[in-house]
């Protein structure tokens, strides 16, 4: 099984969290993604819903639905 990238093309690192506003990965995770194995990718993807929820509650905005659906489909 290949774990797909959760990137939705809304790439910008939030200075307060260090997470991408589109996919909630760190810059280090984004950089390592291409050479990483599926076990590592799955671990990163498993952490994203919590990060997105925390970011949404901090910002008072809803979680990006496109990102949420992409993560759930993996």
C-alpha positions in Angstrom: 0.0 0.0 0.0 1.3 3.4 -0.9 0.5 6.2 1.5 -0.4 9.3 -0.6 0.6 12.8 0.3 -2.0 14.8 2.1 -0.9 18.0 0.3 -3.8 20.0 -1.1 -1.7 22.8 -2.6 -2.4 25.3 0.1 1.3 25.4 1.2 2.2 27.9 3.9 3.8 27.2 7.2 1.9 28.8 10.1 4.5 30.6 12.3 2.6 29.8 15.6 2.5 26.0 15.0 5.1 25.2 12.4 2.5 23.2 10.5 1.4 23.7 6.9 -2.0 25.4 6.8 -3.2 23.0 4.1 -2.0 19.6 5.3 -0.7 20.2 8.9 2.7 18.6 8.2 5.9 20.2 9.4 8.4 21.5 7.0 10.7 18.6 7.9 7.9 16.1 7.2 7.1 17.7 3.9 10.8 17.6 2.9 11.3 14.0 4.0 8.0 12.7 2.4 9.4 11.8 -1.0 12.1 9.5 0.3 10.2 8.1 3.2 8.7 4.6 3.6 5.0 3.9 4.0 5.3 3.1 7.7 6.7 6.6 8.4 4.2 8.2 6.1 1.3 6.4 7.8 2.6 7.6 11.2 2.6 11.2 10.0 -0.8 10.9 8.4 -2.2 9.5 11.6 -1.1 12.6 13.5 -2.7 15.1 11.1 -6.4 15.0 12.2 -5.4 15.9 15.7 -3.2 18.7 14.4 -5.8 20.1 12.1 -8.4 20.0 14.9 -6.0 21.8 17.3 -5.2 24.4 14.6 -8.9 25.0 13.8 -9.8 25.4 17.5 -6.9 27.8 18.0 -7.9 29.9 14.9 -11.6 29.7 15.5 -12.0 28.4 11.9 -13.2 25.0 10.6 -10.9 22.3 9.6 -10.1 22.3 5.9 -12.7 19.8 4.6 -10.6 18.9 1.5 -7.6 17.9 3.8 -9.9 16.0 6.2 -11.4 14.0 3.3 -8.0 13.2 1.8 -6.7 12.0 5.2 -9.8 9.8 5.8 -9.5 8.2 2.4 -6.0 6.8 3.1 
